[in-house]
Amino acid sequence: MLGHEVAFIYCRAPGNEIPCRKVYDCWWEFFDVASFMKKHYDEATINKITAPPPPKTATLLDLIEQAKKRVAEDN
């Protein structure tokens, strides 16, 4: 997602509480990432990682609402 090489440890904690959703796509050629994930993460976390991302329109609408709330709080 970053467009350049990063260490696997970065993908496991990219500023979120769960690993990057692309961890399987990026690392499958280098080692058995699926087995690693099963060994180190519980099923609920793996389900969050592999869940499809929210639609971009929903994300944009959420960001707009957050911005509106911040503006209203500032006034």
Summary of the structure (lengths in Angstrom):
residues: 75
radius of gyration: 16.3
end to end distance: 37.0
largest distance: 53.0
contacts: 137
relative contact order: 0.10
helix: 60%
strand: 0%
